Amino acid sequence: MLLRHRTALASAAALGGLLLAWAPATAQAAPSSTASSGVGAPAAVKDIVCTVNDNGVNYRGGPGTNYPVLGKVNKGQKINAKGREGSWVMGDLWGGRTGVWIHVAYLDC
């Protein structure tokens, strides 16, 4: 149990760092390539793919146990992480619903 808790914390810390690195900065200068070409385009942001690490994991309508359970997923299910609030990750299930929330303890990212 302690090992699983440490693994969950490590996953949460890694995901937090990745999402912080993934979040667009608001006060950055425009890239030099757009300045020289005169044409600006937003940079593409690649989704962070996480994998569910247990069977029968609830996914919810919001970031907390007070939100309704919308369904369950099993180990191996992939999710494109789009955001995070506290210990909850919001994303789109591969081949399934979009905008669902899963606790980081049940994700490997």
C-alpha positions in Angstrom: 0.0 0.0 0.0 2.8 2.4 0.9 4.5 1.7 -2.5 1.3 2.4 -4.4 0.9 5.7 -2.4 4.5 6.7 -3.2 3.9 5.8 -6.9 0.7 7.9 -6.9 2.5 10.8 -5.4 5.4 10.5 -7.9 2.8 10.4 -10.7 1.0 13.4 -9.3 4.2 15.4 -9.0 5.3 14.4 -12.5 1.9 15.3 -14.0 1.9 18.6 -12.1 5.3 19.5 -13.5 4.3 18.4 -17.0 1.1 20.4 -16.9 2.9 23.5 -15.7 5.4 23.1 -18.5 2.5 22.5 -20.9 0.5 25.5 -19.8 1.0 28.5 -22.1 2.9 31.4 -20.7 1.1 34.7 -20.9 4.1 37.0 -21.0 6.5 35.5 -23.5 7.9 37.3 -26.5 6.8 36.1 -30.0 9.1 33.5 -31.6 11.6 35.0 -33.9 10.3 32.9 -36.9 6.9 34.7 -36.7 8.6 38.1 -36.3 10.7 37.6 -39.5 7.8 36.2 -41.5 5.2 38.6 -40.3 2.7 35.8 -40.0 1.7 34.7 -36.5 0.2 31.3 -35.6 -0.4 29.9 -32.2 2.0 27.1 -31.2 0.5 23.7 -31.2 0.3 22.1 -27.8 0.6 18.3 -27.6 -1.7 16.5 -25.2 -0.2 14.7 -22.3 -1.2 11.0 -22.5 -1.9 9.3 -19.2 -2.8 5.6 -18.6 -5.3 4.3 -16.0 -3.4 2.1 -13.6 -6.3 0.1 -11.9 -9.6 -1.6 -12.8 -13.0 -0.1 -12.1 -11.8 3.5 -11.8 -14.6 6.1 -11.7 -14.5 9.0 -14.0 -16.5 12.0 -12.8 -18.2 15.2 -14.0 -15.9 17.4 -12.0 -12.8 17.5 -9.8 -14.0 15.8 -6.6 -15.9 13.0 -5.1 -18.9 15.3 -4.7 -19.3 15.3 -8.5 -21.4 12.5 -10.2 -19.7 9.3 -11.4 -20.2 9.3 -15.2 -18.7 5.8 -15.7 -15.8 3.5 -15.0 -12.6 2.7 -16.9 -10.1 -0.2 -16.5 -6.3 -0.5 -16.4 -4.7 0.4 -19.7 -7.3 3.0 -20.7 -5.6 6.1 -22.2 -6.7 9.7 -21.5 -5.4 12.9 -23.1 -4.9 15.2 -20.1 -6.1 18.7 -20.8 -5.9 20.3 -17.4 -5.7 19.8 -13.6 -7.3 21.0 -10.5 -5.8 19.9 -7.2 -5.3 16.1 -7.4 -7.8 15.7 -10.3 -6.9 15.5 -14.0 -9.4 16.5 -16.7 -9.2 15.0 -20.1 -10.6 13.1 -23.0 -10.8 9.3 -22.9 -9.5 7.5 -26.0 -12.5 6.2 -27.8 -14.9 7.6 -25.2 -16.2 10.6 -23.4 -14.5 14.0 -23.3 -14.0 16.4 -20.4 -14.0 13.7 -17.7 -12.1 13.9 -14.3 -9.9 11.2 -12.8 -7.9 11.3 -9.6 -4.1 11.3 -10.1 -3.7 8.3 -7.9 -5.3 6.2 -10.7 -3.2 7.6 -13.5 0.4 7.1 -14.8 1.5 10.1 -16.8 
